[in-house]
């Protein structure tokens, strides 16, 4: 999705923040919520992953 946004050897911190929104006809998670925010985290520790 962002493969063409950087020039060769440009730093990754030059990438803009990206948000992906999935709109589905049905509640795919099945918990009855209107919105399911997701954040990246380290699976081993549960700590949030954020680029600085």
N, C-alpha and C positions, 0 to 999 in steps of 0.2 A: 504494500500500500504506500509506503514512503520511500521505496527504492530509488525513485527518480528525483527526490527532493534535495539531495546533497551532490555536490561535485566531488570528483575523485580526491581523496585524502582530506576532505573537510571533516571537522570534528562532529561527533554525534550530538553534542550539545547545541548545535545549530538547527537541529530538527525542531519544528514547532510541536507544541503539545497536541496530541491526537486523541480524539474521543470516538468510540465506535458505539453506535446505537442499533440494537436489533429490535425490530418491530415484528411481532408475531401475531397470528390470528388467535392462538390459544396460549394459555398459561403453561409454557413448556416446563417450568420448574415445579409447578403444581402446588404452590404454597398459598395461593389466593391473594398475592400481593400485586399492586398495580405497577411496581417498579422494583427491580433488583440491582442496586448499585454494586459494582464489583471493583475491588482494588487488588493490585498485585501484592503478593506476600511470599515470603520464604516458607515453603511447606514444612521444613524441619523445625523452625522456631515460631512461625506465625507472625513474625515481624513484617511490617509493611515495607515494600520495596519502592524506593523513590530515587530518581536520578537527581543528582545535585548539580 
